[in-house]
Amino acid sequence: MPIFPDDVFTEPSDVDPDTLANLGPLRRLAGTWEARKGVDLNPKADGPERRTFIERIVFEPIDPQANGPQLFYGLRYHIHITTEEEDITFHDQVGYWLWEPATGLVLQTVAIPRGQVAIASGQASADADHLSLVAERGQTEYGICSTAFLEYAFRTDRCQIDVTFNADGSWSYVTDTVLTVHGRSEPFAHRDENTLILIEKAKPNPWFQIVTAKKAIAAT
């Protein structure tokens, strides 16, 4: 169990407004990324289906966030996935990646428009080349919450995302999700994987932009 202070109200007084400089391992996610060769393995009535998909992810730095003494730096993200065969969105997802410099805690929050949310957690050093985060159904801290239908038909029991930062500046992920599918005796291993290439660098977070602009005016 983590050790928390008795004073849960007092926020840090020396917060650096520059999120990009304080993201630890998440710094390498900032920006807009694309790829056209993602692979999805998902359950269907007549057996597993393998699909290739086109992915775009935007990571935008947010202002530092405090829970009393706990301080996070983070990225707001949006994932949009399509396929060559269909015009309709194949997958849409929003949330936050968060880094707590004081403890090395890494969080990913997930929200998808099929009625499911999750918080996955892991630990990493500021210069880590690999991240591994896990969420499990039934956990009240880092868990998974779904609609009644998804609980009945495609229950998500566990989800793990592994991110690797590559030497060429790209990054890769593998997401392994354990599903209990209605009418099936064995759990289904649902996997997504991709390698993404940077197409646009991230802009600084709003607070840091304001601070920078004020300094520029004061210097004139």
C-alpha positions as CSV (number, residue, x, y, z in Angstrom):
1,M,0.0,0.0,0.0
2,P,1.3,3.5,-0.8
3,I,2.1,5.8,2.2
4,F,0.1,9.0,2.0
5,P,0.6,12.2,4.2
6,D,-1.8,13.2,7.0
7,D,-2.3,16.6,5.2
8,V,-4.4,15.8,2.2
9,F,-5.4,19.4,1.4
10,T,-2.2,21.4,0.9
11,E,-1.2,21.6,-2.7
12,P,2.4,22.0,-3.9
13,S,3.6,25.7,-4.0
14,D,6.5,25.3,-6.5
15,V,4.8,23.8,-9.5
16,D,6.6,24.2,-12.8
17,P,4.2,25.4,-15.5
18,D,6.1,23.6,-18.3
19,T,4.3,20.3,-18.7
20,L,6.5,19.1,-21.6
21,A,9.6,19.4,-19.4
22,N,8.0,17.4,-16.6
23,L,6.3,14.4,-18.3
24,G,9.0,11.9,-17.5
25,P,8.6,8.9,-19.9
26,L,5.5,10.3,-21.4
27,R,7.4,13.2,-23.0
28,R,8.0,11.0,-26.0
29,L,4.3,10.5,-26.6
30,A,3.5,14.2,-27.0
31,G,2.4,15.2,-30.5
32,T,0.3,13.7,-33.3
33,W,1.0,10.2,-34.6
34,E,-0.2,8.1,-37.4
35,A,0.2,4.5,-38.7
36,R,-1.5,2.4,-41.4
37,K,-0.6,-1.1,-40.4
38,G,-2.2,-1.7,-37.0
39,V,-3.4,-5.2,-36.2
40,D,-6.6,-6.1,-34.3
41,L,-7.6,-9.6,-33.2
42,N,-11.2,-9.7,-31.9
43,P,-13.9,-12.3,-31.2
44,K,-16.7,-13.0,-33.7
45,A,-19.5,-15.6,-33.8
46,D,-17.6,-17.9,-36.2
47,G,-14.2,-17.4,-34.6
48,P,-11.4,-14.8,-34.2
49,E,-11.2,-12.1,-36.8
50,R,-7.9,-10.3,-37.7
51,R,-8.2,-6.8,-39.1
52,T,-5.6,-4.3,-40.3
53,F,-6.4,-0.7,-39.3
54,I,-5.4,2.9,-39.8
55,E,-4.7,4.9,-36.6
56,R,-4.3,8.5,-35.6
57,I,-3.5,9.5,-32.1
58,V,-3.2,13.1,-30.8
59,F,-1.5,13.7,-27.4
60,E,-1.9,17.3,-26.0
61,P,-0.1,18.5,-22.9
62,I,-2.4,19.7,-20.1
63,D,-1.7,22.0,-17.2
64,P,-0.4,20.3,-14.0
65,Q,-3.1,18.7,-11.9
66,A,-3.1,18.4,-8.1
67,N,-5.0,16.2,-5.7
68,G,-3.9,18.1,-2.6
69,P,-0.2,17.2,-2.3
70,Q,-0.3,14.7,-5.2
71,L,0.9,16.3,-8.5
72,F,0.4,15.0,-12.0
73,Y,1.7,16.1,-15.3
74,G,-0.1,14.7,-18.3
75,L,-1.4,14.4,-21.8
76,R,-4.9,14.5,-23.0
77,Y,-5.3,12.0,-25.9
78,H,-7.7,11.1,-28.7
79,I,-7.4,7.8,-30.7
80,H,-9.3,7.5,-34.0
81,I,-9.1,4.3,-36.0
82,T,-10.5,3.4,-39.4
83,T,-10.0,0.6,-41.9
84,E,-9.5,0.5,-45.7
85,E,-12.7,-1.4,-46.1
86,E,-15.2,0.8,-44.3
87,D,-15.8,4.6,-43.9
88,I,-17.3,4.2,-40.4
89,T,-15.0,4.6,-37.4
90,F,-13.6,1.3,-36.3
91,H,-12.5,2.5,-32.8
92,D,-12.7,5.8,-30.9
93,Q,-11.1,6.5,-27.5
94,V,-10.3,9.4,-25.3
95,G,-8.6,9.9,-22.0
96,Y,-5.4,11.0,-20.2
97,W,-1.9,9.7,-19.7
98,L,-0.6,10.9,-16.4
99,W,2.8,11.0,-14.7
100,E,3.5,11.5,-11.0
101,P,7.2,12.6,-10.8
102,A,7.3,12.1,-7.0
103,T,6.5,8.4,-7.1
104,G,7.0,7.2,-10.7
105,L,3.3,6.3,-11.0
106,V,2.0,6.2,-14.6
107,L,-1.7,6.2,-15.3
108,Q,-3.8,5.8,-18.4
109,T,-7.5,6.6,-18.3
110,V,-9.7,5.1,-21.0
111,A,-13.2,6.0,-22.2
112,I,-14.8,4.5,-25.3
113,P,-18.2,5.2,-26.8
114,R,-19.6,1.7,-26.2
115,G,-20.1,2.3,-22.5
116,Q,-16.8,1.4,-21.0
117,V,-14.2,3.3,-18.9
118,A,-11.0,2.1,-17.2
119,I,-7.9,3.3,-15.3
120,A,-4.7,1.4,-15.8
121,S,-1.6,1.9,-13.7
122,G,2.1,1.1,-13.7
123,Q,5.5,2.3,-12.4
124,A,8.4,3.7,-14.5
125,S,11.5,5.8,-14.3
126,A,11.6,9.2,-15.9
127,D,13.9,7.9,-18.7
128,A,12.1,4.5,-19.2
129,D,12.1,3.0,-22.7
130,H,9.2,0.7,-21.8
131,L,5.9,1.2,-20.0
132,S,3.6,-1.5,-18.8
133,L,0.1,-0.6,-17.3
134,V,-2.6,-2.9,-16.1
135,A,-6.3,-2.5,-15.2
136,E,-8.4,-5.3,-13.7
137,R,-12.2,-5.8,-13.4
138,G,-13.4,-5.5,-9.8
139,Q,-10.6,-3.2,-8.6
140,T,-11.7,0.0,-7.0
141,E,-8.5,1.9,-7.7
142,Y,-7.2,0.8,-11.1
143,G,-10.2,-1.0,-12.5
144,I,-12.7,-1.5,-15.4
145,C,-16.3,-0.4,-15.5
146,S,-18.7,-1.5,-18.3
147,T,-22.4,-1.4,-19.3
148,A,-24.7,-4.2,-18.2
149,F,-24.7,-5.6,-21.8
150,L,-20.9,-5.6,-22.1
151,E,-20.7,-7.3,-18.7
152,Y,-23.1,-10.0,-20.0
153,A,-21.8,-10.5,-23.5
154,F,-18.2,-9.4,-23.6
155,R,-17.0,-9.0,-20.1
156,T,-13.5,-7.4,-19.8
157,D,-11.6,-9.0,-17.0
158,R,-8.1,-7.6,-17.5
159,C,-6.4,-5.2,-19.8
160,Q,-2.6,-4.6,-20.2
161,I,-0.9,-2.1,-22.4
162,D,2.8,-2.3,-23.1
163,V,4.5,0.7,-24.8
164,T,8.0,0.6,-26.2
165,F,9.9,3.8,-27.3
166,N,12.0,2.9,-30.3
167,A,15.4,4.3,-31.2
168,D,14.2,5.9,-34.4
169,G,11.7,8.1,-32.6
170,S,8.6,6.0,-33.2
171,W,6.8,4.1,-30.5
172,S,5.0,0.8,-30.4
173,Y,2.2,-0.6,-28.3
174,V,0.6,-4.0,-27.6
175,T,-2.7,-4.1,-25.8
176,D,-3.8,-7.5,-24.4
177,T,-7.4,-7.7,-23.2
178,V,-8.9,-10.8,-21.5
179,L,-12.6,-11.1,-22.4
180,T,-15.2,-13.5,-21.1
181,V,-17.5,-14.0,-24.1
182,H,-21.1,-15.1,-23.5
183,G,-21.5,-18.8,-24.4
184,R,-17.8,-19.5,-24.7
185,S,-16.0,-21.8,-22.1
186,E,-12.6,-20.2,-22.5
187,P,-11.5,-16.6,-22.1
188,F,-10.7,-14.8,-25.4
189,A,-7.3,-13.0,-25.8
190,H,-8.1,-9.8,-27.6
191,R,-4.9,-8.1,-28.9
192,D,-4.2,-4.8,-30.7
193,E,-0.7,-3.7,-31.8
194,N,0.8,-0.9,-33.8
195,T,3.9,1.3,-34.4
196,L,3.3,5.0,-34.8
197,I,5.2,7.7,-36.5
198,L,5.3,11.4,-35.5
199,I,3.7,13.8,-38.0
200,E,3.4,16.9,-35.8
201,K,5.0,18.1,-32.6
202,A,2.9,19.1,-29.6
203,K,2.3,22.6,-28.6
204,P,3.0,23.7,-25.0
205,N,0.2,23.5,-22.4
206,P,-2.0,26.5,-21.9
207,W,-0.5,27.8,-18.6
208,F,3.0,27.6,-20.0
209,Q,2.0,29.5,-23.1
210,I,0.5,32.3,-20.9
211,V,3.6,32.5,-18.7
212,T,5.9,32.5,-21.8
213,A,3.9,35.3,-23.4
214,K,3.9,37.4,-20.2
215,K,7.7,37.0,-20.0
216,A,8.1,38.1,-23.6
217,I,6.0,41.2,-23.0
218,A,8.0,42.1,-19.9
219,A,11.2,41.8,-21.7
220,T,10.2,44.3,-24.4
